[in-house]
Amino acid sequence: MKKLSIKIKITVWYLLLMGLMAGLIVAFLLAISGSVYSQNAMEQLDQTLRTNLSQVSMSEGSLALGETFQFYQNGVYTLIYSQNEALLAGQVPVAFTAQEPFENGLTRLVHTGSSQYYVLDFWLPVGWEGGLWVRGLLEAPDRAQSMPALLWVAVVTLPLFLLLAAVGGYWIARRAFRPLEDITATADAISQASDLSARVTVPPGSNEFTRLASTFNQMFARLERSFEAETQFTADASHELRTPVSVIKSACEYAEKYGETPEEQRETIAMIHRQADKMSQLIGQLLSITRLDQGTETARREKIDLTDLVRTVCAEGPWPADGLVLEAGGPLLAWADKALITRLLQNLIDNGFKYGKPGGHVWVSLGTGPGEVLLTVRDDGKGIPPAEQEKVWQRFYQVDPARGEKSGAGLGLSMVQKIAQAHGGYMTLESDPAWGSAFTLHLPHREPER
């Protein structure tokens, strides 16, 4: 039984249930068959006797019977007795030997030896004092005789019924499990082809298979995002770590050949140290972006005073105090993750000083819009060309890659965009060569859905 398919198991259980129900129905029919036969017999006796009763009358002291009167009809014997219970007309069945007293309008079962009869009497008044008794006799059907017929019907029809139930049950189970077969085939095809972009066809409706297919699609989507994030991380890391690794390797080779003086050795070690710091920072940024992509690092939003947070970041940062200008008023409440917003603000301010003009300024301002909180970081650099503005959010993209070692890896704005999206918001950029660039975080001014 354990090795059978679910469809076969369902069919077997369905067949057993139908067999049990059929058996109960046959048993019920056998149990009530006698009562049904008895009820039909008594109704037949009553109807036949009443029909004959309407044809009985007395004419000038003599018994008169109508043309449609019949002493034996439908198995019913009709007997006519005088007031003194003397038989006037009709023939008593030979097997009816009982001396049954007359009772007006009452049908009863009378046992006479090996036979049973239903007896029904009607009093027919004639004149003021006289009258006639009209008696009907009907031999009671033998219940034992009806049993073989029912059993024969059951023996003939029950196997056919069970066969139809088995075929119908298997057809129903197969049709019901067809969506599961489609889901299994699609999942197997995805597994064989390693194509995580494929999706399972969702059956119409809202049944269990619909929910199962939707769950499979959600799982495939999550696996696809994880696989893409892993692939992206591997490609990004291998691409960007190649340069610092090459620099470290070259520095080591130079030190081995020419690093004779302590000054040359210190210079080489310092270069290796800078490249190692750059690699560490790059790996940390890549991991953070990957976690945001995969959803393993989510925004734990809580109600905070954004003004207080921005003041703290600006005051504790390593930026020149005379070059950083904070434009903020009173408390401004927002639903945000302190750690992520801090990282976003630090990246924007770093970019402002890094790509602004030497000795320039960076302005940080807070404000509100329709249903949102606005955090803007503006610099006074040479701006970003319009054709490049959409590309600055891409990983490793640099507007001017020839800025040297201090230009960074090009991951800061990509991380900023991911943090904004994790909060349900977005980033916008305004730039003009005349005054510089302004990056604005649009943060929804509402409590996050739980």
Solvent accessible surface area in square Angstrom, and as a share of the most:
residue,aa,sasa,rsa
1,M,117,0.52
2,K,193,0.82
3,K,202,0.86
4,L,77,0.38
5,S,56,0.36
6,I,99,0.50
7,K,39,0.17
8,I,64,0.33
9,K,57,0.24
10,I,70,0.35
11,T,14,0.08
12,V,49,0.28
13,W,163,0.57
14,Y,73,0.28
15,L,53,0.26
16,L,104,0.52
17,L,96,0.48
18,M,36,0.16
19,G,22,0.21
20,L,110,0.55
21,M,90,0.40
22,A,10,0.08
23,G,34,0.32
24,L,111,0.55
25,I,98,0.50
26,V,34,0.19
27,A,57,0.44
28,F,122,0.51
29,L,80,0.40
30,L,37,0.19
31,A,76,0.59
32,I,58,0.29
33,S,13,0.08
34,G,3,0.03
35,S,66,0.42
36,V,73,0.42
37,Y,90,0.34
38,S,19,0.12
39,Q,92,0.41
40,N,78,0.40
41,A,9,0.07
42,M,60,0.27
43,E,96,0.43
44,Q,68,0.30
45,L,0,0.00
46,D,44,0.23
47,Q,130,0.58
48,T,8,0.04
49,L,0,0.00
50,R,129,0.47
51,T,69,0.40
52,N,1,0.00
53,L,33,0.16
54,S,85,0.55
55,Q,54,0.24
56,V,10,0.06
57,S,56,0.36
58,M,63,0.28
59,S,62,0.40
60,E,178,0.80
61,G,67,0.64
62,S,68,0.44
63,L,55,0.28
64,A,34,0.26
65,L,65,0.32
66,G,28,0.27
67,E,178,0.80
68,T,88,0.51
69,F,21,0.09
70,Q,87,0.39
71,F,78,0.33
72,Y,124,0.47
73,Q,60,0.27
74,N,91,0.47
75,G,23,0.22
76,V,0,0.00
77,Y,66,0.25
78,T,0,0.00
79,L,1,0.01
80,I,0,0.00
81,Y,23,0.09
82,S,22,0.14
83,Q,93,0.41
84,N,136,0.70
85,E,94,0.42
86,A,53,0.41
87,L,80,0.40
88,L,85,0.42
89,A,18,0.14
90,G,28,0.27
91,Q,138,0.61
92,V,48,0.28
93,P,12,0.08
94,V,139,0.80
95,A,47,0.37
96,F,17,0.07
97,T,97,0.56
98,A,30,0.23
99,Q,174,0.77
100,E,37,0.16
101,P,85,0.53
102,F,29,0.12
103,E,70,0.31
104,N,96,0.49
105,G,45,0.44
106,L,90,0.45
107,T,40,0.23
108,R,35,0.13
109,L,73,0.36
110,V,14,0.08
111,H,118,0.53
112,T,7,0.04
113,G,83,0.80
114,S,125,0.81
115,S,20,0.13
116,Q,71,0.31
117,Y,8,0.03
118,Y,14,0.05
119,V,0,0.00
120,L,3,0.01
121,D,0,0.00
122,F,18,0.07
123,W,77,0.27
124,L,38,0.19
125,P,85,0.54
126,V,47,0.27
127,G,68,0.66
128,W,255,0.90
129,E,152,0.68
130,G,27,0.26
131,G,8,0.08
132,L,8,0.04
133,W,37,0.13
134,V,0,0.00
135,R,10,0.04
136,G,0,0.00
137,L,1,0.00
138,L,16,0.08
139,E,96,0.43
140,A,16,0.12
141,P,58,0.36
142,D,72,0.38
143,R,144,0.53
144,A,66,0.51
145,Q,134,0.60
146,S,12,0.07
147,M,70,0.31
148,P,81,0.51
149,A,60,0.47
150,L,46,0.23
151,L,82,0.41
152,W,172,0.60
153,V,80,0.46
154,A,14,0.11
155,V,96,0.55
156,V,80,0.46
157,T,67,0.39
158,L,53,0.26
159,P,79,0.50
160,L,104,0.52
161,F,78,0.32
162,L,51,0.25
163,L,109,0.54
164,L,112,0.56
165,A,9,0.07
166,A,24,0.18
167,V,93,0.53
168,G,26,0.25
169,G,4,0.04
170,Y,76,0.29
171,W,145,0.51
172,I,95,0.48
173,A,4,0.03
174,R,130,0.47
175,R,131,0.48
176,A,49,0.38
177,F,35,0.15
178,R,116,0.42
179,P,33,0.21
180,L,52,0.26
181,E,74,0.33
182,D,76,0.39
183,I,3,0.02
184,T,82,0.48
185,A,64,0.50
186,T,37,0.21
187,A,23,0.18
188,D,76,0.39
189,A,57,0.44
190,I,6,0.03
191,S,79,0.51
192,Q,142,0.63
193,A,74,0.57
194,S,92,0.59
195,D,62,0.32
196,L,44,0.22
197,S,68,0.44
198,A,36,0.28
199,R,88,0.32
200,V,6,0.03
201,T,109,0.64
202,V,65,0.38
203,P,18,0.11
204,P,125,0.78
205,G,62,0.59
206,S,93,0.60
207,N,66,0.34
208,E,120,0.54
209,F,40,0.17
210,T,16,0.09
211,R,136,0.50
212,L,62,0.31
213,A,0,0.00
214,S,38,0.24
215,T,79,0.46
216,F,53,0.22
217,N,24,0.12
218,Q,124,0.55
219,M,86,0.39
220,F,14,0.06
221,A,25,0.19
222,R,124,0.45
223,L,83,0.41
224,E,34,0.15
225,R,112,0.41
226,S,34,0.22
227,F,120,0.50
228,E,95,0.43
229,A,7,0.05
230,E,109,0.49
231,T,73,0.42
232,Q,73,0.33
233,F,50,0.21
234,T,82,0.48
235,A,53,0.41
236,D,9,0.05
237,A,14,0.11
238,S,61,0.39
239,H,109,0.48
240,E,33,0.15
241,L,32,0.16
242,R,143,0.52
243,T,83,0.49
244,P,3,0.02
245,V,73,0.42
246,S,54,0.35
247,V,45,0.26
248,I,38,0.19
249,K,128,0.54
250,S,65,0.42
251,A,7,0.05
252,C,52,0.31
253,E,83,0.37
254,Y,106,0.40
255,A,32,0.25
256,E,144,0.65
257,K,143,0.61
258,Y,124,0.47
259,G,10,0.09
260,E,146,0.65
261,T,65,0.38
262,P,86,0.54
263,E,123,0.55
264,E,56,0.25
265,Q,86,0.38
266,R,150,0.55
267,E,114,0.51
268,T,10,0.06
269,I,114,0.58
270,A,42,0.32
271,M,62,0.28
272,I,47,0.24
273,H,112,0.50
274,R,118,0.43
275,Q,10,0.05
276,A,44,0.34
277,D,77,0.40
278,K,64,0.27
279,M,41,0.18
280,S,74,0.48
281,Q,116,0.52
282,L,8,0.04
283,I,64,0.32
284,G,35,0.33
285,Q,34,0.15
286,L,1,0.00
287,L,64,0.32
288,S,13,0.08
289,I,0,0.00
290,T,15,0.09
291,R,105,0.38
292,L,22,0.11
293,D,40,0.21
294,Q,43,0.19
295,G,34,0.32
296,T,85,0.49
297,E,33,0.15
298,T,72,0.42
299,A,19,0.15
300,R,176,0.64
301,R,46,0.17
302,E,86,0.39
303,K,120,0.51
304,I,10,0.05
305,D,44,0.23
306,L,1,0.00
307,T,6,0.03
308,D,84,0.43
309,L,22,0.11
310,V,0,0.00
311,R,110,0.40
312,T,56,0.33
313,V,10,0.06
314,C,19,0.11
315,A,87,0.67
316,E,136,0.61
317,G,20,0.20
318,P,126,0.79
319,W,29,0.10
320,P,70,0.44
321,A,97,0.75
322,D,119,0.62
323,G,4,0.04
324,L,24,0.12
325,V,53,0.30
326,L,52,0.26
327,E,85,0.38
328,A,29,0.23
329,G,55,0.53
330,G,50,0.48
331,P,114,0.71
332,L,29,0.15
333,L,86,0.43
334,A,2,0.02
335,W,50,0.17
336,A,0,0.00
337,D,13,0.07
338,K,102,0.43
339,A,69,0.54
340,L,4,0.02
341,I,1,0.01
342,T,31,0.18
343,R,70,0.26
344,L,0,0.00
345,L,1,0.00
346,Q,73,0.32
347,N,22,0.11
348,L,3,0.01
349,I,0,0.00
350,D,58,0.30
351,N,24,0.12
352,G,4,0.03
353,F,51,0.21
354,K,86,0.36
355,Y,66,0.25
356,G,17,0.16
357,K,113,0.48
358,P,136,0.86
359,G,81,0.78
360,G,11,0.11
361,H,71,0.32
362,V,1,0.01
363,W,54,0.19
364,V,0,0.00
365,S,29,0.19
366,L,31,0.15
367,G,28,0.27
368,T,87,0.50
369,G,23,0.23
370,P,135,0.85
371,G,57,0.55
372,E,34,0.15
373,V,1,0.00
374,L,43,0.22
375,L,2,0.01
376,T,30,0.17
377,V,4,0.02
378,R,74,0.27
379,D,11,0.06
380,D,25,0.13
381,G,8,0.08
382,K,133,0.56
383,G,14,0.13
384,I,25,0.13
385,P,66,0.41
386,P,115,0.72
387,A,79,0.61
388,E,41,0.18
389,Q,37,0.16
390,E,142,0.64
391,K,84,0.36
392,V,8,0.04
393,W,39,0.14
394,Q,100,0.45
395,R,48,0.17
396,F,39,0.16
397,Y,60,0.23
398,Q,44,0.20
399,V,58,0.34
400,D,47,0.24
401,P,101,0.63
402,A,91,0.71
403,R,87,0.32
404,G,47,0.45
405,E,96,0.43
406,K,172,0.73
407,S,8,0.05
408,G,26,0.25
409,A,19,0.14
410,G,17,0.17
411,L,2,0.01
412,G,15,0.14
413,L,22,0.11
414,S,4,0.03
415,M,5,0.02
416,V,0,0.00
417,Q,35,0.16
418,K,55,0.23
419,I,0,0.00
420,A,0,0.00
421,Q,100,0.45
422,A,39,0.30
423,H,1,0.00
424,G,52,0.50
425,G,10,0.10
426,Y,108,0.41
427,M,13,0.06
428,T,49,0.28
429,L,28,0.14
430,E,115,0.52
431,S,23,0.15
432,D,53,0.27
433,P,108,0.68
434,A,91,0.70
435,W,95,0.33
436,G,0,0.00
437,S,4,0.03
438,A,10,0.08
439,F,14,0.06
440,T,21,0.12
441,L,1,0.00
442,H,26,0.12
443,L,1,0.01
444,P,12,0.08
445,H,92,0.41
446,R,146,0.53
447,E,89,0.40
448,P,33,0.20
449,E,173,0.78
450,R,243,0.89
